[in-house]
Amino acid sequence: MLPSVTKAKYVRDFLIEVKFNDGTKKLIDFESWLTGPIFRPLKSKAYFKQFFGSSPSRVGENSMKKGLGTREI
């Protein structure tokens, strides 16, 4: 079975705690991924913490286009 994100929550700065369908939790720091003009808006911490993923469930105010950001699915 491929891992999938079942839950994610903003922690601080550019850190998101991600829970996978096998129960594994990881703390991911997205700061180093935010390069290039497409990610410029996400460098604002206030905007970044309103994340949501590319799943069918909308869970935030903007999208990281990485498929990892979900508050609840």
mmCIF file of the N, C-alpha and C atoms, coordinates in Angstrom:
data_MODEL
# 
_entry.id   MODEL 
# 
loop_
_atom_site.group_PDB 
_atom_site.id 
_atom_site.type_symbol 
_atom_site.label_atom_id 
_atom_site.label_alt_id 
_atom_site.label_comp_id 
_atom_site.label_asym_id 
_atom_site.label_entity_id 
_atom_site.label_seq_id 
_atom_site.pdbx_PDB_ins_code 
_atom_site.Cartn_x 
_atom_site.Cartn_y 
_atom_site.Cartn_z 
_atom_site.occupancy 
_atom_site.B_iso_or_equiv 
_atom_site.pdbx_formal_charge 
_atom_site.auth_seq_id 
_atom_site.auth_comp_id 
_atom_site.auth_asym_id 
_atom_site.auth_atom_id 
_atom_site.pdbx_PDB_model_num 
ATOM 1   N N  . MET A 1 1  ? 0.846   -1.176 0.000  1.00 0.00 ? 1  MET A N  1 
ATOM 2   C CA . MET A 1 1  ? 0.000   0.000  0.000  1.00 0.00 ? 1  MET A CA 1 
ATOM 3   C C  . MET A 1 1  ? 0.890   1.237  0.000  1.00 0.00 ? 1  MET A C  1 
ATOM 4   N N  . LEU A 1 2  ? 0.544   2.194  -0.830 1.00 0.00 ? 2  LEU A N  1 
ATOM 5   C CA . LEU A 1 2  ? 1.276   3.458  -0.868 1.00 0.00 ? 2  LEU A CA 1 
ATOM 6   C C  . LEU A 1 2  ? 0.907   4.306  0.336  1.00 0.00 ? 2  LEU A C  1 
ATOM 7   N N  . PRO A 1 3  ? 1.873   4.991  0.911  1.00 0.00 ? 3  PRO A N  1 
ATOM 8   C CA . PRO A 1 3  ? 1.543   5.871  2.038  1.00 0.00 ? 3  PRO A CA 1 
ATOM 9   C C  . PRO A 1 3  ? 0.725   7.061  1.562  1.00 0.00 ? 3  PRO A C  1 
ATOM 10  N N  . SER A 1 4  ? -0.199  7.459  2.397  1.00 0.00 ? 4  SER A N  1 
ATOM 11  C CA . SER A 1 4  ? -0.966  8.671  2.098  1.00 0.00 ? 4  SER A CA 1 
ATOM 12  C C  . SER A 1 4  ? -1.146  9.460  3.386  1.00 0.00 ? 4  SER A C  1 
ATOM 13  N N  . VAL A 1 5  ? -1.311  10.749 3.235  1.00 0.00 ? 5  VAL A N  1 
ATOM 14  C CA . VAL A 1 5  ? -1.483  11.652 4.374  1.00 0.00 ? 5  VAL A CA 1 
ATOM 15  C C  . VAL A 1 5  ? -2.928  11.576 4.844  1.00 0.00 ? 5  VAL A C  1 
ATOM 16  N N  . THR A 1 6  ? -3.110  11.347 6.135  1.00 0.00 ? 6  THR A N  1 
ATOM 17  C CA . THR A 1 6  ? -4.453  11.327 6.702  1.00 0.00 ? 6  THR A CA 1 
ATOM 18  C C  . THR A 1 6  ? -4.751  12.576 7.519  1.00 0.00 ? 6  THR A C  1 
ATOM 19  N N  . LYS A 1 7  ? -3.695  13.243 7.981  1.00 0.00 ? 7  LYS A N  1 
ATOM 20  C CA . LYS A 1 7  ? -3.885  14.448 8.791  1.00 0.00 ? 7  LYS A CA 1 
ATOM 21  C C  . LYS A 1 7  ? -2.584  15.242 8.769  1.00 0.00 ? 7  LYS A C  1 
ATOM 22  N N  . ALA A 1 8  ? -2.709  16.536 8.836  1.00 0.00 ? 8  ALA A N  1 
ATOM 23  C CA . ALA A 1 8  ? -1.532  17.393 8.962  1.00 0.00 ? 8  ALA A CA 1 
ATOM 24  C C  . ALA A 1 8  ? -1.938  18.650 9.705  1.00 0.00 ? 8  ALA A C  1 
ATOM 25  N N  . LYS A 1 9  ? -0.994  19.175 10.477 1.00 0.00 ? 9  LYS A N  1 
ATOM 26  C CA . LYS A 1 9  ? -1.304  20.417 11.193 1.00 0.00 ? 9  LYS A CA 1 
ATOM 27  C C  . LYS A 1 9  ? -0.074  21.306 11.212 1.00 0.00 ? 9  LYS A C  1 
ATOM 28  N N  . TYR A 1 10 ? -0.346  22.585 11.159 1.00 0.00 ? 10 TYR A N  1 
ATOM 29  C CA . TYR A 1 10 ? 0.706   23.592 11.244 1.00 0.00 ? 10 TYR A CA 1 
ATOM 30  C C  . TYR A 1 10 ? 1.259   23.569 12.663 1.00 0.00 ? 10 TYR A C  1 
ATOM 31  N N  . VAL A 1 11 ? 2.599   23.589 12.796 1.00 0.00 ? 11 VAL A N  1 
ATOM 32  C CA . VAL A 1 11 ? 3.239   23.589 14.103 1.00 0.00 ? 11 VAL A CA 1 
ATOM 33  C C  . VAL A 1 11 ? 3.788   24.982 14.416 1.00 0.00 ? 11 VAL A C  1 
ATOM 34  N N  . ARG A 1 12 ? 4.730   25.455 13.594 1.00 0.00 ? 12 ARG A N  1 
ATOM 35  C CA . ARG A 1 12 ? 5.301   26.799 13.730 1.00 0.00 ? 12 ARG A CA 1 
ATOM 36  C C  . ARG A 1 12 ? 6.195   27.054 12.526 1.00 0.00 ? 12 ARG A C  1 
ATOM 37  N N  . ASP A 1 13 ? 6.519   28.304 12.309 1.00 0.00 ? 13 ASP A N  1 
ATOM 38  C CA . ASP A 1 13 ? 7.389   28.691 11.200 1.00 0.00 ? 13 ASP A CA 1 
ATOM 39  C C  . ASP A 1 13 ? 6.954   27.982 9.918  1.00 0.00 ? 13 ASP A C  1 
ATOM 40  N N  . PHE A 1 14 ? 7.787   27.100 9.379  1.00 0.00 ? 14 PHE A N  1 
ATOM 41  C CA . PHE A 1 14 ? 7.451   26.364 8.161  1.00 0.00 ? 14 PHE A CA 1 
ATOM 42  C C  . PHE A 1 14 ? 7.372   24.862 8.443  1.00 0.00 ? 14 PHE A C  1 
ATOM 43  N N  . LEU A 1 15 ? 7.049   24.515 9.682  1.00 0.00 ? 15 LEU A N  1 
ATOM 44  C CA . LEU A 1 15 ? 6.950   23.120 10.101 1.00 0.00 ? 15 LEU A CA 1 
ATOM 45  C C  . LEU A 1 15 ? 5.505   22.650 10.094 1.00 0.00 ? 15 LEU A C  1 
ATOM 46  N N  . ILE A 1 16 ? 5.292   21.485 9.497  1.00 0.00 ? 16 ILE A N  1 
ATOM 47  C CA . ILE A 1 16 ? 3.979   20.854 9.479  1.00 0.00 ? 16 ILE A CA 1 
ATOM 48  C C  . ILE A 1 16 ? 4.150   19.421 9.976  1.00 0.00 ? 16 ILE A C  1 
ATOM 49  N N  . GLU A 1 17 ? 3.324   19.035 10.934 1.00 0.00 ? 17 GLU A N  1 
ATOM 50  C CA . GLU A 1 17 ? 3.315   17.654 11.394 1.00 0.00 ? 17 GLU A CA 1 
ATOM 51  C C  . GLU A 1 17 ? 2.349   16.878 10.509 1.00 0.00 ? 17 GLU A C  1 
ATOM 52  N N  . VAL A 1 18 ? 2.848   15.806 9.901  1.00 0.00 ? 18 VAL A N  1 
ATOM 53  C CA . VAL A 1 18 ? 2.066   15.020 8.955  1.00 0.00 ? 18 VAL A CA 1 
ATOM 54  C C  . VAL A 1 18 ? 1.872   13.621 9.523  1.00 0.00 ? 18 VAL A C  1 
ATOM 55  N N  . LYS A 1 19 ? 0.634   13.127 9.474  1.00 0.00 ? 19 LYS A N  1 
ATOM 56  C CA . LYS A 1 19 ? 0.329   11.762 9.887  1.00 0.00 ? 19 LYS A CA 1 
ATOM 57  C C  . LYS A 1 19 ? -0.070  10.970 8.652  1.00 0.00 ? 19 LYS A C  1 
ATOM 58  N N  . PHE A 1 20 ? 0.502   9.782  8.531  1.00 0.00 ? 20 PHE A N  1 
ATOM 59  C CA . PHE A 1 20 ? 0.241   8.925  7.376  1.00 0.00 ? 20 PHE A CA 1 
ATOM 60  C C  . PHE A 1 20 ? -0.725  7.796  7.745  1.00 0.00 ? 20 PHE A C  1 
ATOM 61  N N  . ASN A 1 21 ? -1.254  7.128  6.719  1.00 0.00 ? 21 ASN A N  1 
ATOM 62  C CA . ASN A 1 21 ? -2.255  6.085  6.929  1.00 0.00 ? 21 ASN A CA 1 
ATOM 63  C C  . ASN A 1 21 ? -1.727  4.872  7.694  1.00 0.00 ? 21 ASN A C  1 
ATOM 64  N N  . ASP A 1 22 ? -0.417  4.729  7.849  1.00 0.00 ? 22 ASP A N  1 
ATOM 65  C CA . ASP A 1 22 ? 0.132   3.635  8.656  1.00 0.00 ? 22 ASP A CA 1 
ATOM 66  C C  . ASP A 1 22 ? 0.373   4.060  10.105 1.00 0.00 ? 22 ASP A C  1 
ATOM 67  N N  . GLY A 1 23 ? -0.035  5.283  10.462 1.00 0.00 ? 23 GLY A N  1 
ATOM 68  C CA . GLY A 1 23 ? 0.117   5.791  11.817 1.00 0.00 ? 23 GLY A CA 1 
ATOM 69  C C  . GLY A 1 23 ? 1.404   6.562  12.058 1.00 0.00 ? 23 GLY A C  1 
ATOM 70  N N  . THR A 1 24 ? 2.328   6.528  11.108 1.00 0.00 ? 24 THR A N  1 
ATOM 71  C CA . THR A 1 24 ? 3.591   7.256  11.230 1.00 0.00 ? 24 THR A CA 1 
ATOM 72  C C  . THR A 1 24 ? 3.331   8.755  11.236 1.00 0.00 ? 24 THR A C  1 
ATOM 73  N N  . LYS A 1 25 ? 4.038   9.471  12.113 1.00 0.00 ? 25 LYS A N  1 
ATOM 74  C CA . LYS A 1 25 ? 3.985   10.933 12.148 1.00 0.00 ? 25 LYS A CA 1 
ATOM 75  C C  . LYS A 1 25 ? 5.367   11.473 11.834 1.00 0.00 ? 25 LYS A C  1 
ATOM 76  N N  . LYS A 1 26 ? 5.428   12.508 11.024 1.00 0.00 ? 26 LYS A N  1 
ATOM 77  C CA . LYS A 1 26 ? 6.689   13.153 10.679 1.00 0.00 ? 26 LYS A CA 1 
ATOM 78  C C  . LYS A 1 26 ? 6.519   14.654 10.797 1.00 0.00 ? 26 LYS A C  1 
ATOM 79  N N  . LEU A 1 27 ? 7.553   15.323 11.258 1.00 0.00 ? 27 LEU A N  1 
ATOM 80  C CA . LEU A 1 27 ? 7.599   16.772 11.292 1.00 0.00 ? 27 LEU A CA 1 
ATOM 81  C C  . LEU A 1 27 ? 8.410   17.205 10.078 1.00 0.00 ? 27 LEU A C  1 
ATOM 82  N N  . ILE A 1 28 ? 7.782   17.924 9.164  1.00 0.00 ? 28 ILE A N  1 
ATOM 83  C CA . ILE A 1 28 ? 8.430   18.306 7.916  1.00 0.00 ? 28 ILE A CA 1 
ATOM 84  C C  . ILE A 1 28 ? 8.655   19.810 7.896  1.00 0.00 ? 28 ILE A C  1 
ATOM 85  N N  . ASP A 1 29 ? 9.879   20.218 7.607  1.00 0.00 ? 29 ASP A N  1 
ATOM 86  C CA . ASP A 1 29 ? 10.235  21.629 7.476  1.00 0.00 ? 29 ASP A CA 1 
ATOM 87  C C  . ASP A 1 29 ? 10.228  21.970 5.986  1.00 0.00 ? 29 ASP A C  1 
ATOM 88  N N  . PHE A 1 30 ? 9.274   22.780 5.567  1.00 0.00 ? 30 PHE A N  1 
ATOM 89  C CA . PHE A 1 30 ? 9.096   23.113 4.160  1.00 0.00 ? 30 PHE A CA 1 
ATOM 90  C C  . PHE A 1 30 ? 9.911   24.324 3.711  1.00 0.00 ? 30 PHE A C  1 
ATOM 91  N N  . GLU A 1 31 ? 10.596  24.979 4.635  1.00 0.00 ? 31 GLU A N  1 
ATOM 92  C CA . GLU A 1 31 ? 11.282  26.233 4.300  1.00 0.00 ? 31 GLU A CA 1 
ATOM 93  C C  . GLU A 1 31 ? 12.235  26.083 3.115  1.00 0.00 ? 31 GLU A C  1 
ATOM 94  N N  . SER A 1 32 ? 13.019  25.031 3.076  1.00 0.00 ? 32 SER A N  1 
ATOM 95  C CA . SER A 1 32 ? 13.996  24.880 1.992  1.00 0.00 ? 32 SER A CA 1 
ATOM 96  C C  . SER A 1 32 ? 13.332  24.575 0.648  1.00 0.00 ? 32 SER A C  1 
ATOM 97  N N  . TRP A 1 33 ? 12.068  24.167 0.657  1.00 0.00 ? 33 TRP A N  1 
ATOM 98  C CA . TRP A 1 33 ? 11.343  23.870 -0.590 1.00 0.00 ? 33 TRP A CA 1 
ATOM 99  C C  . TRP A 1 33 ? 10.738  25.127 -1.216 1.00 0.00 ? 33 TRP A C  1 
ATOM 100 N N  . LEU A 1 34 ? 10.687  26.205 -0.462 1.00 0.00 ? 34 LEU A N  1 
ATOM 101 C CA . LEU A 1 34 ? 9.996   27.416 -0.925 1.00 0.00 ? 34 LEU A CA 1 
ATOM 102 C C  . LEU A 1 34 ? 10.929  28.302 -1.744 1.00 0.00 ? 34 LEU A C  1 
ATOM 103 N N  . THR A 1 35 ? 11.393  27.787 -2.862 1.00 0.00 ? 35 THR A N  1 
ATOM 104 C CA . THR A 1 35 ? 12.274  28.543 -3.749 1.00 0.00 ? 35 THR A CA 1 
ATOM 105 C C  . THR A 1 35 ? 11.561  28.809 -5.061 1.00 0.00 ? 35 THR A C  1 
ATOM 106 N N  . GLY A 1 36 ? 11.916  29.896 -5.687 1.00 0.00 ? 36 GLY A N  1 
ATOM 107 C CA . GLY A 1 36 ? 11.314  30.261 -6.959 1.00 0.00 ? 36 GLY A CA 1 
ATOM 108 C C  . GLY A 1 36 ? 10.085  31.126 -6.774 1.00 0.00 ? 36 GLY A C  1 
ATOM 109 N N  . PRO A 1 37 ? 9.719   31.826 -7.826 1.00 0.00 ? 37 PRO A N  1 
ATOM 110 C CA . PRO A 1 37 ? 8.625   32.801 -7.737 1.00 0.00 ? 37 PRO A CA 1 
ATOM 111 C C  . PRO A 1 37 ? 7.258   32.196 -7.419 1.00 0.00 ? 37 PRO A C  1 
ATOM 112 N N  . ILE A 1 38 ? 7.021   30.958 -7.798 1.00 0.00 ? 38 ILE A N  1 
ATOM 113 C CA . ILE A 1 38 ? 5.701   30.366 -7.539 1.00 0.00 ? 38 ILE A CA 1 
ATOM 114 C C  . ILE A 1 38 ? 5.423   30.204 -6.041 1.00 0.00 ? 38 ILE A C  1 
ATOM 115 N N  . PHE A 1 39 ? 6.485   30.037 -5.250 1.00 0.00 ? 39 PHE A N  1 
ATOM 116 C CA . PHE A 1 39 ? 6.322   29.849 -3.817 1.00 0.00 ? 39 PHE A CA 1 
ATOM 117 C C  . PHE A 1 39 ? 6.511   31.137 -3.011 1.00 0.00 ? 39 PHE A C  1 
ATOM 118 N N  . ARG A 1 40 ? 6.742   32.247 -3.668 1.00 0.00 ? 40 ARG A N  1 
ATOM 119 C CA . ARG A 1 40 ? 6.986   33.515 -2.967 1.00 0.00 ? 40 ARG A CA 1 
ATOM 120 C C  . ARG A 1 40 ? 5.891   33.845 -1.947 1.00 0.00 ? 40 ARG A C  1 
ATOM 121 N N  . PRO A 1 41 ? 4.600   33.704 -2.288 1.00 0.00 ? 41 PRO A N  1 
ATOM 122 C CA . PRO A 1 41 ? 3.570   34.027 -1.287 1.00 0.00 ? 41 PRO A CA 1 
ATOM 123 C C  . PRO A 1 41 ? 3.657   33.159 -0.029 1.00 0.00 ? 41 PRO A C  1 
ATOM 124 N N  . LEU A 1 42 ? 4.106   31.911 -0.175 1.00 0.00 ? 42 LEU A N  1 
ATOM 125 C CA . LEU A 1 42 ? 4.175   31.007 0.973  1.00 0.00 ? 42 LEU A CA 1 
ATOM 126 C C  . LEU A 1 42 ? 5.325   31.317 1.918  1.00 0.00 ? 42 LEU A C  1 
ATOM 127 N N  . LYS A 1 43 ? 6.210   32.222 1.529  1.00 0.00 ? 43 LYS A N  1 
ATOM 128 C CA . LYS A 1 43 ? 7.289   32.623 2.427  1.00 0.00 ? 43 LYS A CA 1 
ATOM 129 C C  . LYS A 1 43 ? 6.772   33.501 3.562  1.00 0.00 ? 43 LYS A C  1 
ATOM 130 N N  . SER A 1 44 ? 5.554   33.991 3.410  1.00 0.00 ? 44 SER A N  1 
ATOM 131 C CA . SER A 1 44 ? 4.886   34.697 4.500  1.00 0.00 ? 44 SER A CA 1 
ATOM 132 C C  . SER A 1 44 ? 4.336   33.638 5.449  1.00 0.00 ? 44 SER A C  1 
ATOM 133 N N  . LYS A 1 45 ? 4.800   33.636 6.697  1.00 0.00 ? 45 LYS A N  1 
ATOM 134 C CA . LYS A 1 45 ? 4.358   32.623 7.654  1.00 0.00 ? 45 LYS A CA 1 
ATOM 135 C C  . LYS A 1 45 ? 2.853   32.684 7.885  1.00 0.00 ? 45 LYS A C  1 
ATOM 136 N N  . ALA A 1 46 ? 2.288   33.875 7.888  1.00 0.00 ? 46 ALA A N  1 
ATOM 137 C CA . ALA A 1 46 ? 0.840   34.010 8.082  1.00 0.00 ? 46 ALA A CA 1 
ATOM 138 C C  . ALA A 1 46 ? 0.071   33.321 6.957  1.00 0.00 ? 46 ALA A C  1 
ATOM 139 N N  . TYR A 1 47 ? 0.572   33.423 5.747  1.00 0.00 ? 47 TYR A N  1 
ATOM 140 C CA . TYR A 1 47 ? -0.074  32.776 4.599  1.00 0.00 ? 47 TYR A CA 1 
ATOM 141 C C  . TYR A 1 47 ? 0.214   31.272 4.592  1.00 0.00 ? 47 TYR A C  1 
ATOM 142 N N  . PHE A 1 48 ? 1.447   30.886 4.887  1.00 0.00 ? 48 PHE A N  1 
ATOM 143 C CA . PHE A 1 48 ? 1.850   29.483 4.879  1.00 0.00 ? 48 PHE A CA 1 
ATOM 144 C C  . PHE A 1 48 ? 1.007   28.643 5.834  1.00 0.00 ? 48 PHE A C  1 
ATOM 145 N N  . LYS A 1 49 ? 0.732   29.152 7.009  1.00 0.00 ? 49 LYS A N  1 
ATOM 146 C CA . LYS A 1 49 ? 0.030   28.339 8.002  1.00 0.00 ? 49 LYS A CA 1 
ATOM 147 C C  . LYS A 1 49 ? -1.445  28.127 7.677  1.00 0.00 ? 49 LYS A C  1 
ATOM 148 N N  . GLN A 1 50 ? -1.931  28.719 6.595  1.00 0.00 ? 50 GLN A N  1 
ATOM 149 C CA . GLN A 1 50 ? -3.297  28.492 6.144  1.00 0.00 ? 50 GLN A CA 1 
ATOM 150 C C  . GLN A 1 50 ? -3.342  27.428 5.051  1.00 0.00 ? 50 GLN A C  1 
ATOM 151 N N  . PHE A 1 51 ? -2.370  26.530 5.031  1.00 0.00 ? 51 PHE A N  1 
ATOM 152 C CA . PHE A 1 51 ? -2.186  25.552 3.965  1.00 0.00 ? 51 PHE A CA 1 
ATOM 153 C C  . PHE A 1 51 ? -3.370  24.614 3.775  1.00 0.00 ? 51 PHE A C  1 
ATOM 154 N N  . PHE A 1 52 ? -3.432  24.028 2.603  1.00 0.00 ? 52 PHE A N  1 
ATOM 155 C CA . PHE A 1 52 ? -4.268  22.850 2.368  1.00 0.00 ? 52 PHE A CA 1 
ATOM 156 C C  . PHE A 1 52 ? -3.664  22.082 1.212  1.00 0.00 ? 52 PHE A C  1 
ATOM 157 N N  . GLY A 1 53 ? -4.054  20.850 1.065  1.00 0.00 ? 53 GLY A N  1 
ATOM 158 C CA . GLY A 1 53 ? -3.436  19.975 0.069  1.00 0.00 ? 53 GLY A CA 1 
ATOM 159 C C  . GLY A 1 53 ? -4.191  19.922 -1.232 1.00 0.00 ? 53 GLY A C  1 
ATOM 160 N N  . SER A 1 54 ? -3.732  19.044 -2.093 1.00 0.00 ? 54 SER A N  1 
ATOM 161 C CA . SER A 1 54 ? -4.351  18.889 -3.398 1.00 0.00 ? 54 SER A CA 1 
ATOM 162 C C  . SER A 1 54 ? -5.351  17.741 -3.402 1.00 0.00 ? 54 SER A C  1 
ATOM 163 N N  . SER A 1 55 ? -5.756  17.289 -2.221 1.00 0.00 ? 55 SER A N  1 
ATOM 164 C CA . SER A 1 55 ? -6.771  16.243 -2.135 1.00 0.00 ? 55 SER A CA 1 
ATOM 165 C C  . SER A 1 55 ? -8.136  16.858 -2.453 1.00 0.00 ? 55 SER A C  1 
ATOM 166 N N  . PRO A 1 56 ? -9.127  16.016 -2.674 1.00 0.00 ? 56 PRO A N  1 
ATOM 167 C CA . PRO A 1 56 ? -10.469 16.561 -2.956 1.00 0.00 ? 56 PRO A CA 1 
ATOM 168 C C  . PRO A 1 56 ? -11.059 17.367 -1.810 1.00 0.00 ? 56 PRO A C  1 
ATOM 169 N N  . SER A 1 57 ? -10.580 17.148 -0.581 1.00 0.00 ? 57 SER A N  1 
ATOM 170 C CA . SER A 1 57 ? -11.103 17.863 0.578  1.00 0.00 ? 57 SER A CA 1 
ATOM 171 C C  . SER A 1 57 ? -10.366 19.178 0.766  1.00 0.00 ? 57 SER A C  1 
ATOM 172 N N  . ARG A 1 58 ? -11.092 20.264 0.768  1.00 0.00 ? 58 ARG A N  1 
ATOM 173 C CA . ARG A 1 58 ? -10.477 21.570 1.029  1.00 0.00 ? 58 ARG A CA 1 
ATOM 174 C C  . ARG A 1 58 ? -10.301 21.709 2.527  1.00 0.00 ? 58 ARG A C  1 
ATOM 175 N N  . VAL A 1 59 ? -9.093  22.054 2.941  1.00 0.00 ? 59 VAL A N  1 
ATOM 176 C CA . VAL A 1 59 ? -8.836  22.136 4.369  1.00 0.00 ? 59 VAL A CA 1 
ATOM 177 C C  . VAL A 1 59 ? -8.087  23.390 4.774  1.00 0.00 ? 59 VAL A C  1 
ATOM 178 N N  . GLY A 1 60 ? -7.993  24.385 3.921  1.00 0.00 ? 60 GLY A N  1 
ATOM 179 C CA . GLY A 1 60 ? -7.281  25.600 4.279  1.00 0.00 ? 60 GLY A CA 1 
ATOM 180 C C  . GLY A 1 60 ? -7.595  26.719 3.313  1.00 0.00 ? 60 GLY A C  1 
ATOM 181 N N  . GLU A 1 61 ? -6.757  27.730 3.301  1.00 0.00 ? 61 GLU A N  1 
ATOM 182 C CA . GLU A 1 61 ? -7.006  28.916 2.484  1.00 0.00 ? 61 GLU A CA 1 
ATOM 183 C C  . GLU A 1 61 ? -6.104  29.032 1.268  1.00 0.00 ? 61 GLU A C  1 
ATOM 184 N N  . ASN A 1 62 ? -5.018  28.280 1.187  1.00 0.00 ? 62 ASN A N  1 
ATOM 185 C CA . ASN A 1 62 ? -4.168  28.320 -0.002 1.00 0.00 ? 62 ASN A CA 1 
ATOM 186 C C  . ASN A 1 62 ? -3.628  26.924 -0.249 1.00 0.00 ? 62 ASN A C  1 
ATOM 187 N N  . SER A 1 63 ? -2.917  26.732 -1.307 1.00 0.00 ? 63 SER A N  1 
ATOM 188 C CA . SER A 1 63 ? -2.433  25.397 -1.639 1.00 0.00 ? 63 SER A CA 1 
ATOM 189 C C  . SER A 1 63 ? -0.940  25.390 -1.856 1.00 0.00 ? 63 SER A C  1 
ATOM 190 N N  . MET A 1 64 ? -0.275  24.369 -1.332 1.00 0.00 ? 64 MET A N  1 
ATOM 191 C CA . MET A 1 64 ? 1.161   24.247 -1.518 1.00 0.00 ? 64 MET A CA 1 
ATOM 192 C C  . MET A 1 64 ? 1.498   23.480 -2.786 1.00 0.00 ? 64 MET A C  1 
ATOM 193 N N  . LYS A 1 65 ? 0.505   22.852 -3.406 1.00 0.00 ? 65 LYS A N  1 
ATOM 194 C CA . LYS A 1 65 ? 0.715   22.093 -4.630 1.00 0.00 ? 65 LYS A CA 1 
ATOM 195 C C  . LYS A 1 65 ? 1.716   20.961 -4.455 1.00 0.00 ? 65 LYS A C  1 
ATOM 196 N N  . LYS A 1 66 ? 1.956   20.544 -3.228 1.00 0.00 ? 66 LYS A N  1 
ATOM 197 C CA . LYS A 1 66 ? 2.864   19.439 -2.962 1.00 0.00 ? 66 LYS A CA 1 
ATOM 198 C C  . LYS A 1 66 ? 2.094   18.197 -2.546 1.00 0.00 ? 66 LYS A C  1 
ATOM 199 N N  . GLY A 1 67 ? 0.796   18.339 -2.291 1.00 0.00 ? 67 GLY A N  1 
ATOM 200 C CA . GLY A 1 67 ? -0.008  17.198 -1.895 1.00 0.00 ? 67 GLY A CA 1 
ATOM 201 C C  . GLY A 1 67 ? 0.173   16.774 -0.454 1.00 0.00 ? 67 GLY A C  1 
ATOM 202 N N  . LEU A 1 68 ? 0.868   17.537 0.357  1.00 0.00 ? 68 LEU A N  1 
ATOM 203 C CA . LEU A 1 68 ? 1.093   17.139 1.736  1.00 0.00 ? 68 LEU A CA 1 
ATOM 204 C C  . LEU A 1 68 ? 0.297   17.949 2.744  1.00 0.00 ? 68 LEU A C  1 
ATOM 205 N N  . GLY A 1 69 ? -0.187  19.099 2.373  1.00 0.00 ? 69 GLY A N  1 
ATOM 206 C CA . GLY A 1 69 ? -0.803  19.948 3.382  1.00 0.00 ? 69 GLY A CA 1 
ATOM 207 C C  . GLY A 1 69 ? -2.265  19.655 3.590  1.00 0.00 ? 69 GLY A C  1 
ATOM 208 N N  . THR A 1 70 ? -2.616  19.041 4.687  1.00 0.00 ? 70 THR A N  1 
ATOM 209 C CA . THR A 1 70 ? -4.005  18.849 5.029  1.00 0.00 ? 70 THR A CA 1 
ATOM 210 C C  . THR A 1 70 ? -4.175  18.986 6.527  1.00 0.00 ? 70 THR A C  1 
ATOM 211 N N  . ARG A 1 71 ? -5.138  19.741 6.949  1.00 0.00 ? 71 ARG A N  1 
ATOM 212 C CA . ARG A 1 71 ? -5.417  19.836 8.376  1.00 0.00 ? 71 ARG A CA 1 
ATOM 213 C C  . ARG A 1 71 ? -6.246  18.633 8.803  1.00 0.00 ? 71 ARG A C  1 
ATOM 214 N N  . GLU A 1 72 ? -7.274  18.311 8.079  1.00 0.00 ? 72 GLU A N  1 
ATOM 215 C CA . GLU A 1 72 ? -8.092  17.130 8.327  1.00 0.00 ? 72 GLU A CA 1 
ATOM 216 C C  . GLU A 1 72 ? -8.546  16.600 6.972  1.00 0.00 ? 72 GLU A C  1 
ATOM 217 N N  . ILE A 1 73 ? -8.569  15.311 6.820  1.00 0.00 ? 73 ILE A N  1 
ATOM 218 C CA . ILE A 1 73 ? -9.116  14.698 5.594  1.00 0.00 ? 73 ILE A CA 1 
ATOM 219 C C  . ILE A 1 73 ? -10.251 13.804 6.011  1.00 0.00 ? 73 ILE A C  1 
# 
